[in-house]
Amino acid sequence: MNDFDCLVGTWDVSNRWLADFLDADSGWEAFPAVSRATRHFDGAASFDEIEFPTKGFAGMTPAGSAA
């Protein structure tokens, strides 16, 4: 078992960002997302994917282990 195995799975999450990133007083806009975390190669690599259905974009972060 690895430290982040507890995150593996599909999660409904909430995100937020400043409504106007140039104005710190603009307030926050919250929006839903779906996060998927998977591990590969016996835990030597993992992928985190996130989809923002109301925003129309998605992202991914690969991570590896030097162990």
C-alpha positions as CSV (number, residue, x, y, z in Angstrom):
1,M,0.0,0.0,0.0
2,N,1.2,3.5,-0.9
3,D,0.5,6.8,0.9
4,F,-2.0,8.0,-1.6
5,D,-3.9,4.8,-2.3
6,C,-6.8,6.2,-0.4
7,L,-7.4,8.7,-3.2
8,V,-7.8,6.0,-5.9
9,G,-11.3,6.0,-7.4
10,T,-13.8,8.4,-8.9
11,W,-14.9,11.4,-6.8
12,D,-17.5,14.2,-7.2
13,V,-15.7,17.3,-6.0
14,S,-16.3,21.0,-5.8
15,N,-13.8,23.6,-7.1
16,R,-13.6,27.4,-6.8
17,W,-11.7,30.2,-8.3
18,L,-11.8,34.0,-8.1
19,A,-14.5,35.4,-10.4
20,D,-11.9,37.9,-11.6
21,F,-8.4,36.7,-10.9
22,L,-7.1,40.3,-11.3
23,D,-9.4,41.5,-8.5
24,A,-8.9,39.9,-5.1
25,D,-12.2,41.3,-3.9
26,S,-14.3,39.8,-6.8
27,G,-15.5,36.9,-4.8
28,W,-15.3,33.2,-5.4
29,E,-17.1,31.2,-8.1
30,A,-17.8,27.5,-7.1
31,F,-18.4,24.8,-9.7
32,P,-18.6,21.0,-9.7
33,A,-16.0,18.5,-11.1
34,V,-15.4,14.8,-11.3
35,S,-11.9,13.6,-10.2
36,R,-10.5,10.2,-11.1
37,A,-7.3,8.8,-9.6
38,T,-5.7,5.6,-10.8
39,R,-2.5,3.9,-10.0
40,H,-0.3,1.8,-12.4
41,F,2.8,-0.4,-12.4
42,D,2.3,-1.6,-8.9
43,G,2.0,1.9,-7.5
44,A,5.1,3.3,-9.3
45,A,2.9,5.7,-11.3
46,S,-0.4,7.4,-10.8
47,F,-2.7,9.6,-12.9
48,D,-5.2,12.2,-11.7
49,E,-7.8,13.3,-14.1
50,I,-10.4,16.0,-13.5
51,E,-13.4,17.0,-15.6
52,F,-15.3,20.3,-15.3
53,P,-18.6,19.6,-17.0
54,T,-20.0,23.1,-16.5
55,K,-16.8,24.8,-17.8
56,G,-16.2,22.5,-20.8
57,F,-12.6,21.5,-20.0
58,A,-10.6,18.8,-18.3
59,G,-7.1,18.2,-17.1
60,M,-4.6,15.5,-16.1
61,T,-1.5,15.1,-13.9
62,P,0.8,12.2,-14.2
63,A,3.0,11.3,-11.2
64,G,5.8,8.8,-10.8
65,S,7.8,7.4,-8.0
66,A,11.6,7.3,-7.9
67,A,11.5,4.2,-5.7
